[in-house]
């Protein structure tokens, strides 16, 4: 029979948390490999809530993420509190006074403004990392969604893969930011965030190198065998599980896998099923 691989769902697990980290639906015939894997909000890594900064306009560059990165831009930079600065994310409602963005946590958020062009900001890490994300927003209205583009660069400042572009619009006008984050199969040292409009807002940023378990590719060996490749935390033993559907009670443990010193692993599974989902289970 003719079949495919279909990328389905991804999430991330801390070392002591049970989670469906990545799910693949496997039907026979081609290889699926992900350069960037979207991930939900994660913990166990460095984070930045901007609460330690004094509200008001400031100058870049300045350290963030506990010194693990530097924020750089030639745009105007503000540490915002709702009702103080206007970033055109809301509709002047009670939830978003003065059309302000609503912080993802605490009272403060990061605001970038470029009155003459597109807003942009660079997050430059001290050391390479594999995952980055945060809550983001940009100027938009009900007829014109904003877009945010995330470009990743390696230690030589060469771009990795294709930029990841997302849209932003809040039809309710509530000013809430939305989570966007990725795990990269190639370590990166620099992320540039660019907006289609003049403003960018961000909050609750996170980055990390460990504490992840992610299946990054799945490929057929033959008509009944598949090889799963991924990354995880060295020293942690993960259960590899499979199911023919997404009912959580129906997962079957196929075996275990332990990442090597570089955090990488391979797992071979024999299956004659035409449709199967895979996930990792952290201890």
Secondary structure, 3 states (H helix, E strand, C coil): CCCCEEEEEECCCCCCCCCCCEEEEECCCCCEECCEEECCCCCCCEEECCCCCCCEEECCCEEEHHHCEEEECCCEEEEEECCCCCCCCECCCCCCHHHCCECCCCCEEEEEECCCCCCEEEEEEEEEEEEEEEEEEECCECCECEEEEEEEECCCCCECCCCEEEEECCCCCECECEEEEEEEEEEEEEEEEEECCCEEEEEEEEEECCCCCEEEEEEECCCCEEEEEEECCCCCEEEEEEECCCCHHHCEEEEEEECCCCCEEEEEEECCCCCCEEEEECC
